[in-house]
Amino acid sequence: MTKRGLSHPEHLRMGQVLSGVRDQLLHERVALLNAYPRTGPRAFPAEQLEVAIEALDAARRALENAVFEEHPALAETSDYFPD
């Protein structure tokens, strides 16, 4: 059985949620960078948030490709990467 993928409105909601999560992770990473050294063991949490942000961005890029494949007439780059 082939799975249907997401509807365009579902992609839009997913894009909004993931964009908000990314913004929050970035905000928290900056707070950690301002509170702890940028090197050594105490820098580990901020480094891991950067890894998480990069993974989230990779997922957003893959989902952007999916929305353009599934809904070419409706898809826009702002679906997953709003201004």
C-alpha positions in Angstrom: 0.0 0.0 0.0 1.3 3.4 -1.0 1.0 6.1 1.6 -0.6 9.3 0.4 1.8 11.9 1.9 0.6 15.1 3.4 -2.1 17.4 2.1 -1.0 20.9 1.2 -2.6 22.3 4.4 -0.8 19.6 6.4 2.5 20.7 4.8 1.8 24.3 5.7 1.1 23.4 9.3 4.2 21.2 9.5 6.3 24.0 8.0 5.0 26.5 10.6 5.6 24.1 13.5 9.1 23.2 12.4 10.0 26.8 11.7 8.9 27.7 15.3 10.8 24.8 16.8 13.9 26.0 14.9 13.5 29.6 16.1 13.2 28.4 19.7 16.2 26.1 19.5 18.3 28.9 18.0 17.1 31.3 20.8 18.1 28.7 23.5 21.4 28.1 21.8 22.2 31.8 21.8 21.3 31.9 25.5 23.7 29.0 26.2 26.5 30.7 24.2 26.0 33.8 26.3 26.1 31.9 29.5 28.8 29.3 29.1 32.2 29.0 27.4 32.2 28.2 23.7 34.8 25.5 24.1 35.3 22.6 26.5 32.8 20.4 28.2 30.5 23.2 29.2 30.0 24.1 25.5 28.6 20.7 24.7 24.9 21.6 25.2 25.1 24.6 22.7 27.0 22.4 20.3 24.3 19.7 20.4 21.6 22.3 19.8 23.5 23.3 16.7 23.5 19.7 15.6 19.7 19.6 16.3 19.2 22.8 14.2 21.1 21.3 11.3 19.1 18.1 11.5 15.9 20.0 11.6 16.9 22.1 8.6 17.7 18.9 6.7 14.3 17.6 7.5 12.7 20.8 6.3 14.6 20.7 3.0 13.4 17.1 2.4 9.8 18.1 3.2 10.1 21.1 0.9 11.1 18.7 -1.9 8.1 16.5 -1.0 5.6 19.3 -1.1 6.8 20.4 -4.5 6.5 16.8 -5.7 3.1 16.2 -4.2 1.5 19.6 -4.8 3.4 21.4 -7.6 0.6 23.8 -8.4 0.4 25.0 -4.7 3.8 24.6 -3.2 6.0 27.6 -2.4 9.4 27.8 -0.8 7.8 29.7 2.1 5.8 26.6 3.0 8.8 25.3 5.0 11.1 28.4 5.0 8.9 31.4 5.8 10.3 34.9 5.8 
